[in-house]
Amino acid sequence: MVDLTNLELLTTTRAVRRRLDLTRPVDRSDVDECLHLAFQAPNASNQQRWAWIAVDDPPTKARMADVYRAGASERVAQIAGLEGTPEAYTVTTRKAEMTASVQHLLDHLHEVPVLVVPTVAGRLDGADVATQASRWGSVLPAAWSFMLALRTKGMGSVWTTTHLLYEADMAEILGIPYHEVTQVGLFPVAHTIGTAFRPGVRDASGDAIRWNHW
């Protein structure tokens, strides 16, 4: 266990890629405990319409990593196509560091001890904004609680979504009923290399807080 105050837990639970320990096994009981803690998260009408698949089988992880890489390649092409549009990604001073971090995970995803894919009941294809917000709001708090719980055990993860461009392929690998549930993401789970993490740089956060009017 990592001894953290509530403030430290909330400010130092980072997206972890390069500091995932690929050599240290993860105990299934630890993942189960973190998931049970996550299930305490609030969700729409308390229906708990989530399901979680944790994978530690090496051949299965290898196939999942292939789907993830295909999605990442597709996403890179999409981002390139956004150049010069309002939706284009903002270039930050940490772009090179972030790119290296993402590439590291791409190269080593199959080596991560456990891969977790959460799902939520129903399909959101073509759903109105209110329906989407309700459905995502029924699982995203639990996903974040899962990451917080991992942090208390000296483990880490990162919320990835690129494989969702090939969601049906992942569903086939994992036996997910594709037409009945929506995958939320893919969480690589491992002990972290060291447990000291710092708060992220959020210099512009004040500009995003408004009162009474946009």
N, C-alpha and C positions, 0 to 999 in steps of 0.2 A: 504494500500500500504506500501511496505517496501522501505525506502529510501536507495538506493544502488548506488555506482558509477559503471561505466561499468566494471572496473577491479574487484570490489567486486562481481558483478553478475557472471562474468565468472569464478572466482576462488572459490566461495562458494556455487555454485549450486550443491548440493551433491545428491547421491542416498539415499533417505530417506525411512526407513522402520519402525524402532522403534519409531521415532518421528512424525509419522503420527497421528494426533488427530482423534481418532475414535468416539469422542463424539460431535464434532462440525459439524453442517451441512455445506455443500458446495452449494453455490448458482449456479444454472444452468447458469445464465448470466455470472458469472465469468469464468466458463469453456468455454462457447461459445466465450467470448472475447479472452481468451488465445489461443483457436484454430484459430480464425480469424487472430491473430497476427502470429501464426505459418504458416499460409497459405502464408505469405509473403516470406517464405524461397525460395531460388533458387531451381529449379528442372529441370530435363532433358527436354530440348526443350520447357520449360514452359508449359508442358501439364497438370500438376497438376493431376496426375493419382492416387490420394489418396482418401480414404474415412475413416471416423472416427466414431466409435460407442461409445457413452458415456452411461453408465448404472448406474442408481441410484435406480433401483427396487430391493428391498431386496431378493425376491425369485430367481430372475435371477442372482444376485451377488452370492448367495449361490451355485447355479449350476456351475457358472464360477469358483468359488473357489475350487470346487471338481475336476474340470478338471485341474486346476493349480496344485493341490496337487498330482494328478496322474502323471503329467508331472515331478514334482519335484522328486518324488520317482524314476521314470525312469531315470532321470538325475543323481541322486546319484549313481545308479547302473552302469551307463555308466562311471562316473568318477572313481569309484572303479576299473573298468576294465582297466583303463588307467595306473594304478600303474606300474612304471618301464619302461614306454614308453616315447618317446620324447614329446608326447602330454599331459603327466601328468600335473596336476595343480601344480603350484609352491606353496610351503608352506610358508606362511608369518607369521610374528610375531603377526599379527592381526587375525589369523585364527579363534581362539575361539570367538572373538568378532563378526567377520563376520558370523560365523555359528549361533550364538545366534540371530543376526539381521535377518538373512534369516528365521530362525525358527519362530521368532515372526510374520513375515509377513505371513508365512504359516498358523499359528494358527488363525490369525485375518483378513485375506484378505476379508472375507465376511462382515466384519464390516466397512471396508473402505467406506467412503461416496460415492465415484464415481470410477468406473473402466472404463478405456478408452482403446479401441482396435483400432489401426490404421491399415489400409490395403493399399496395392498398387495393381494396376490393373495387371492382368496376373498371370500365374503360373511360378515359377522358377525351378520346378523339372527338373533336367537334363540340365539346361541352361548353356551355356558357361560362362566363368568368365566375359567377357566383358558385356554380357547381364545382368548378376547378378549385376555387379557393377553399371551399368546405372540405373537399376530398384531400387536398395537399395538407390542409391544416389539421387533418385527422391523423397524419403520420409524421409530419416533419418535426413537431415537438419531441416525439419519441426518438427520432433519429438523432437529434441534437443531445437529448438526454443520454443516449447510448454513447456518444462521443465523450460526454462529461464523465460518465461512469468508467469508461476505459482509462481516462486520464488519472482517476484516483487509484488505479491499479498499475500505474507505470506503463500503460499501453497507449497507443495512439492510432489515428486513422485520418482519412481525408474523404470528404464527400465527393465522389466522382459521378459524372452523368454521361460521359461520351458514349458509353456502350449502348445507351438508350436509342441511338440512331440505328442500332441493329437489335432492338429489344426482342424481336421474334426469335432471332438466332440464340440469344441467351435463354429465352424461355424453353427452347427445344433442348438445350443442354441440361437444364435444371428440372425439366418436367413441369414447368410453370404453366398453368392453364391461361394461355395468352389472351384469349377472348373474354376472360372473366376478371382478370386483375391487371393492375398497372404497376410496373416496376418503378421504384423511386430513385434508385442509384446503385452504386457498388462501393462498399466500404472495405478497403484493405486493412486488416487488423494485425498488429504486431506489438511486441514490447518496443519501447523506444530506446534509441541509443542515448542514454542519459535521460534525466527527468526534469532538467532545468529548462524551462521555456520562458520567453519574455512576452509581454503584451505586444500586439501588432501596432504598426504605425498607422494611426488614423487621424492625421493632421487636419483633414478636411471634414471631419465628422460634424463639426459645429455648423457647417454650411448646409447640412442635410436635415437639421432640426428647425422646424417652423412652428409658430404658434398662431392659431386662428385664421391664417390665410397663407396660400402658397407663396 
